[in-house]
Amino acid sequence: MSGAGWAGVAVAGVTAAYALASRRLASTPLSAPIVFVGAGIATGPVGLDLISAEHDRGPLLTLLEAALTLVLFTDAMAVRPEQLRTGAALPVRLLGIGLALSIASGWLLAWPLLPGLTGWEAALVGAVLAPTDAALGAGAIANPRVPGLVRQGLNVESGLNDGMVLPFFVLFLAAIPGTAYAEEGVGGTFWRALLLSTVLGLAVGGAGGRLLRSARDHGWITRQWRQILVLAIAAGAYALATVTRGSGFIAAWVAGFAFAYAMRGSGRRSGSVPSASASAPSSAVPVPVPDGDDTADFAEDLGNLLAMLSLLVFGAVLLGPALEHLGWGIVGYAVLSLTVVRMVPVALSLAGTGLKLPTVAYIGWFGPRGLASIVLGLLVAEQQVPGVVLVGRVVAVTVGLSVLLHGVSAVAFSDRYGRWYERAAARDRGLRESIGTSRAIRRRRLDVTGPPGE
């Protein structure tokens, strides 16, 4: 059997093994990202050498891009406008202030610790490592003992900051000589990769949502094809932006917002169904509603699977080789990126909210780096940035350390923080953390709780 065949056997075996024990492992420090990254290291060049970037770069990059496209689209679909306004506007502060400060502090810190990089390459490192991935610390959000304000804030932040960092990423690339975006120039990149991609995403997502809503109102589409259509819309937005030399990721992210908005704008009250006297046949199903609709279920599940496989690929082609070339500068930057670069901006962005220090520390710590950083790091490699080797190693070590630390600490820290909150809420009825929020954002890829056998 060929190396690719054995790699397929290994990937299928790891996926099946974790799936069979997934509920049992959900309450332990052994998270899915830890398992898949560890399996990637074992099957990569430093282990069995079944997966190699040198021979499999094209298919691997396609897998990673597909995973990020689906995650961007479905995360954008899941966000509701009211979730940005409720709960002391916590997500707005984290996204509007904390994200920008994280990029800036990551940029500044890279200069002394990574002297082999130019100024714009250092900025690129700051942007690549700024977005968070809640899936790497799912227990920190899924634990019902954690107040809804905090869980929703972390969830919405993670769902949006990977898309919000993309404009910074492409503009920083455009400022580095030798990249594809540099050929366009900053002005050309702004118009094509940002504005054009945004317009295309709005058009594809909006049209797709309206067509699906109409087909559903008239009973023309089955449940299965409704879910498959979501994949087609996400892929269409990405592909259309790519062939016009824009940013497929930005288009997919914007398309998710437009699709969800068009689906909600039915003109009926949320949850209403066609009346018996309507012209639609009696088999017509309800208009999609913000909660309880299963339109995105298949896309979310597929995105989750692809994200886990992407972590396996990451362990094989990025983290494993990077571990053989560790240096104090790389390790130091990785540690500070997960602490100072994340926690100080979070503390500054939450100043004046009235949240207690344990809450600020909890939110600051649970900012794991994951899929977005991996894919953007590989895209930097594809652009042949002069400092690409160092950038790749820094991203690999930072994400790898995040997978380990945030995965191991999620269950224990969430329980400890939950106990603190229960005691504090019992003493103080006006505790800021107890502010009511809208219904928690629906992201099934974080659903690790529930009754056994569910």
C-alpha positions in Angstrom: 0.0 0.0 0.0 1.2 3.5 -0.8 2.2 6.1 1.8 -1.0 8.0 1.0 -3.0 4.9 1.6 -1.5 4.3 5.0 -2.0 8.0 5.8 -5.7 7.6 5.1 -5.9 4.5 7.3 -4.2 6.4 10.1 -6.5 9.5 9.8 -9.6 7.3 9.7 -8.5 5.3 12.7 -7.8 8.3 14.8 -11.1 9.9 13.9 -13.1 6.7 14.6 -11.3 6.1 17.9 -12.0 9.6 19.2 -15.6 9.5 18.0 -16.2 6.3 20.0 -14.9 7.8 23.2 -15.9 11.5 22.6 -18.4 11.9 25.3 -16.3 10.0 27.8 -13.3 12.3 27.0 -15.3 15.5 27.0 -15.0 16.0 30.7 -11.3 15.2 30.8 -8.2 17.3 29.9 -7.7 15.1 26.8 -9.5 17.3 24.3 -10.1 16.5 20.7 -7.5 19.1 19.5 -4.9 17.5 21.7 -5.7 14.0 20.3 -5.6 15.1 16.7 -2.5 17.3 16.9 -0.7 14.5 18.7 -1.8 12.0 16.0 -0.5 14.5 13.4 3.0 14.7 15.0 3.1 10.9 15.1 2.1 10.5 11.4 4.3 13.4 10.2 8.0 13.5 9.2 9.2 13.3 12.8 7.2 10.2 13.3 5.9 7.6 10.8 6.3 10.1 7.9 2.9 9.2 6.4 1.9 12.9 5.8 4.4 15.3 4.3 4.1 18.9 3.2 6.6 18.3 0.5 4.5 15.7 -1.3 1.0 16.5 -0.2 1.0 20.3 -0.1 -1.8 20.9 -2.6 -4.4 18.5 -1.1 -3.5 19.6 2.4 -3.9 23.3 1.7 -7.2 22.6 0.0 -8.4 20.7 3.1 -7.4 23.6 5.4 -8.9 26.3 3.2 -12.2 24.3 3.0 -12.3 24.0 6.8 -11.7 27.7 7.4 -14.3 28.7 4.7 -17.0 26.6 6.3 -16.1 27.8 9.8 -16.1 31.4 8.8 -19.5 31.0 7.0 -21.3 29.1 9.7 -19.9 31.2 12.5 -21.1 34.3 10.8 -24.5 32.7 10.2 -24.8 32.0 14.0 -24.3 35.5 15.2 -27.4 37.5 16.1 -27.3 41.4 16.3 -28.8 41.4 19.8 -25.8 39.4 21.0 -23.5 42.3 20.3 -25.7 44.7 22.3 -26.6 42.7 25.4 -24.4 41.9 28.4 -22.5 45.2 28.7 -21.6 44.9 25.0 -18.8 42.5 26.0 -18.3 41.1 22.5 -18.1 44.6 21.0 -15.4 45.6 23.5 -13.4 42.4 22.9 -13.7 42.8 19.1 -13.5 46.5 18.8 -10.7 47.3 21.3 -9.2 44.0 22.4 -8.5 42.6 18.8 -6.8 45.7 17.6 -4.6 45.9 20.7 -3.7 42.2 20.4 -2.5 42.7 16.8 -0.5 45.8 17.8 1.1 44.2 20.9 1.9 41.1 18.9 3.5 43.2 16.3 5.6 45.2 18.8 6.7 42.1 20.8 7.9 40.4 17.6 10.5 43.0 17.0 12.8 42.2 19.9 12.1 38.5 20.2 12.1 37.6 16.5 14.9 39.8 15.1 15.0 37.9 11.8 11.7 39.5 10.6 11.1 42.8 9.0 8.6 45.3 10.4 5.8 44.1 8.1 6.6 40.5 8.7 6.4 41.1 12.4 3.0 42.8 11.9 1.9 39.7 9.9 2.8 37.5 12.9 0.7 39.7 15.1 -2.3 39.5 12.8 -2.0 35.7 12.2 -2.0 35.0 15.9 -4.7 37.4 17.0 -7.9 35.4 16.2 -9.1 32.9 18.8 -10.7 29.5 18.4 -13.2 28.6 21.1 -13.2 24.9 19.9 -9.7 24.5 21.5 -11.1 25.3 24.9 -14.7 24.1 24.4 -15.1 23.2 28.1 -14.6 26.8 29.1 -17.7 27.8 27.1 -19.8 24.7 27.4 -19.7 24.6 31.2 -23.2 25.7 32.4 -21.7 26.9 35.7 -19.9 29.7 33.9 -22.3 32.8 33.6 -24.0 33.2 30.3 -22.5 36.7 29.9 -19.0 35.2 29.8 -19.8 32.2 27.7 -21.7 34.3 25.1 -18.9 36.9 25.0 -16.2 34.4 24.4 -18.3 32.5 21.8 -19.3 35.6 19.8 -15.7 36.9 19.9 -14.3 33.6 18.6 -17.0 33.5 15.9 -16.2 36.9 14.5 -12.5 37.8 15.2 -11.1 35.3 12.6 -13.1 37.2 9.9 -12.3 40.6 11.3 -8.5 39.9 11.2 -8.5 39.1 7.5 -8.4 42.7 6.3 -5.3 43.3 8.4 -3.8 40.1 7.1 -4.1 41.0 3.4 -3.0 44.6 3.8 0.1 43.5 5.7 0.8 41.0 3.0 0.4 43.7 0.4 3.1 45.8 2.2 5.7 42.9 1.9 7.6 42.8 -1.4 7.4 39.7 -3.4 3.9 38.6 -2.3 1.0 38.2 -4.7 -0.8 41.0 -2.9 2.2 43.3 -3.2 1.9 43.1 -7.0 -1.6 44.6 -6.6 -0.3 47.2 -4.2 -2.0 48.3 -1.1 -4.6 50.3 -3.1 -5.4 47.4 -5.4 -5.6 45.0 -2.5 -8.0 47.3 -0.7 -10.4 47.5 -3.7 -10.1 43.9 -4.9 -9.5 41.8 -1.8 -11.6 43.9 0.6 -14.3 45.8 -1.1 -14.9 43.5 -4.1 -14.8 40.4 -2.0 -17.3 42.0 0.5 -19.7 42.9 -2.3 -19.5 39.4 -3.8 -20.1 37.8 -0.4 -23.1 40.0 0.2 -24.5 39.2 -3.2 -24.0 35.4 -3.0 -25.1 35.1 0.6 -28.1 37.4 0.3 -29.3 35.8 -2.9 -28.8 32.3 -1.6 -30.7 33.1 1.6 -33.6 34.7 -0.2 -33.9 31.8 -2.7 -33.7 29.2 0.0 -36.4 31.1 2.1 -38.6 31.2 -1.0 -38.1 27.5 -1.8 -38.8 26.6 1.8 -42.0 28.8 2.0 -43.3 27.0 -1.1 -42.3 23.5 0.1 -40.0 23.0 -2.9 -36.8 21.9 -1.0 -36.2 19.0 1.2 -34.5 19.1 4.6 -31.4 17.3 3.2 -31.0 19.6 0.2 -31.6 22.6 2.4 -28.5 21.7 4.4 -26.5 20.9 1.3 -27.4 24.2 -0.2 -25.5 25.9 2.6 -22.3 24.2 1.5 -22.9 25.4 -2.1 -23.4 29.0 -1.1 -20.3 29.1 1.1 -18.2 27.4 -1.6 -19.7 29.7 -4.3 -18.8 32.9 -2.4 -15.3 31.6 -1.8 -14.8 30.5 -5.4 -16.2 33.7 -7.0 -14.0 35.9 -4.9 -10.9 33.7 -5.7 -11.4 33.8 -9.5 -11.7 37.6 -9.4 -8.4 37.7 -7.4 -10.1 38.7 -4.2 -10.2 37.1 -0.8 -12.3 34.0 -0.7 -12.3 33.9 3.1 -13.6 37.5 3.4 -16.3 36.7 0.8 -17.3 33.5 2.7 -17.4 35.3 6.0 -19.6 38.2 4.7 -21.8 35.7 2.8 -22.6 34.0 6.1 -24.0 37.3 7.6 -25.9 38.0 4.4 -27.3 34.5 4.2 -28.5 34.5 7.8 -30.0 38.0 7.4 -31.9 37.0 4.3 -33.2 33.9 6.0 -34.5 35.9 9.0 -36.2 38.6 6.9 -39.2 36.6 5.9 -41.8 39.1 6.8 -43.5 36.7 9.2 -43.1 36.6 12.9 -40.3 34.3 14.0 -41.4 30.7 14.0 -44.6 31.2 12.0 -45.7 28.6 9.5 -47.6 28.8 6.3 -51.4 28.8 6.9 -53.6 26.1 5.5 -55.1 28.5 3.0 -51.8 29.5 1.6 -51.0 28.5 -1.9 -48.0 26.4 -0.8 -48.8 22.7 -0.4 -49.6 21.2 3.0 -46.1 19.7 3.2 -44.5 23.1 3.3 -42.2 23.5 6.3 -41.8 26.5 8.6 -39.8 29.6 7.7 -36.3 29.3 9.1 -36.1 30.9 12.5 -33.0 32.1 14.5 -33.2 29.2 17.0 -34.2 25.6 16.4 -33.6 25.6 12.7 -31.3 22.9 11.4 -30.3 24.4 8.1 -26.7 24.8 9.1 -26.3 21.5 11.0 -24.6 19.6 8.2 -22.3 22.4 7.4 -21.3 22.9 11.0 -20.7 19.2 11.5 -18.6 19.0 8.3 -16.7 22.1 9.3 -16.0 20.6 12.7 -14.7 17.4 11.1 -12.5 19.3 8.7 -11.2 21.5 11.5 -10.1 18.4 13.5 -8.5 16.9 10.4 -6.8 20.3 9.9 -5.3 20.1 13.4 -4.0 16.6 12.5 -2.4 18.1 9.4 -1.0 20.9 11.4 0.7 18.5 13.8 2.2 16.6 10.9 3.5 19.4 8.6 4.0 22.4 10.9 4.3 21.6 14.6 6.4 18.4 14.3 9.1 19.9 12.2 9.0 23.1 14.2 9.7 21.2 17.5 13.1 20.2 16.0 14.2 23.9 15.6 13.1 25.5 18.9 14.8 28.6 20.1 14.3 30.9 23.1 12.9 33.7 21.0 10.3 31.4 19.4 9.3 29.8 22.7 9.3 33.2 24.5 7.1 34.8 21.9 4.7 31.8 22.0 4.3 32.1 25.8 3.9 35.9 25.8 1.4 35.6 22.8 -0.9 33.4 24.9 -0.5 35.6 28.0 0.5 39.2 27.7 -0.5 39.7 24.1 -4.0 38.3 24.9 -4.6 39.2 28.5 -3.5 42.8 28.7 -5.6 43.9 25.7 -8.6 42.1 27.2 -8.1 43.8 30.5 -7.9 47.2 28.9 -10.9 46.5 26.7 -13.0 45.5 29.7 -12.0 48.5 31.9 -15.1 50.2 33.2 -17.5 47.3 32.7 -17.7 46.5 36.4 -16.6 42.9 35.8 -14.6 41.3 38.7 -10.9 40.4 38.3 -11.6 36.6 38.2 -13.9 37.2 35.2 -11.4 39.4 33.4 -8.7 36.8 34.0 -10.9 34.0 32.8 -11.8 35.8 29.6 -8.2 36.8 29.1 -6.9 33.3 29.5 -9.4 31.6 27.2 -8.2 33.0 24.0 -6.8 29.9 22.3 -5.3 30.0 18.9 -6.4 27.5 16.3 -7.7 27.0 12.8 -7.5 30.5 11.5 -3.9 31.0 12.6 -2.9 27.7 11.0 -4.5 28.5 7.7 -3.2 32.0 7.6 0.3 30.8 8.5 0.3 28.3 5.6 -1.0 31.1 3.3 2.1 33.1 4.3 4.2 30.1 3.3 2.5 30.0 -0.1 3.3 33.7 -0.6 7.0 33.1 -0.3 7.5 35.8 2.4 11.3 36.2 3.0 10.9 35.3 6.7 8.4 32.5 6.0 10.4 29.8 7.9 10.5 31.8 11.1 6.9 32.9 10.8 5.8 29.3 10.3 7.7 28.1 13.3 6.4 30.9 15.5 2.8 30.1 14.5 3.3 26.4 14.9 4.7 26.6 18.4 2.2 29.1 19.6 -0.8 27.2 18.3 0.7 23.9 19.6 1.2 25.4 23.0 -2.3 26.7 23.0 -3.8 23.4 22.1 -2.0 21.8 25.0 -2.5 24.5 27.7 -6.0 25.6 26.9 -7.2 22.0 26.3 -5.8 20.8 29.6 -7.0 23.8 31.6 -10.5 24.2 30.1 -12.4 21.7 32.4 -10.6 22.5 35.6 -10.5 26.3 35.2 -14.2 26.5 34.2 -15.2 24.5 37.2 -13.1 26.6 39.5 -14.4 29.9 38.0 -18.0 28.5 38.1 -17.7 27.9 41.8 -16.3 31.4 42.4 -19.2 32.9 40.4 -21.8 30.9 42.4 -20.4 32.2 45.7 -20.1 35.8 44.4 -23.6 35.8 43.0 -25.0 34.5 46.3 -23.3 37.4 48.1 -24.1 40.1 45.6 -27.4 40.2 43.8 -26.3 43.0 41.6 -23.2 41.2 40.3 -22.3 42.5 36.9 -21.6 38.9 35.6 -25.2 38.0 36.3 -26.6 40.4 33.6 -29.0 38.6 31.4 -28.0 37.8 27.8 -29.9 36.8 24.7 -30.0 33.1 24.0 -26.5 31.7 23.7 -25.0 31.7 20.3 -25.8 28.4 18.5 -22.6 26.7 17.5 -23.0 22.9 17.6 -19.3 22.3 17.2 -18.9 23.4 20.8 -21.6 21.1 22.1 -19.8 18.7 24.4 -22.3 18.5 27.1 -25.6 16.7 27.5 -27.0 13.5 28.8 -25.1 10.3 28.0 -26.2 8.7 24.8 -27.6 11.9 23.4 
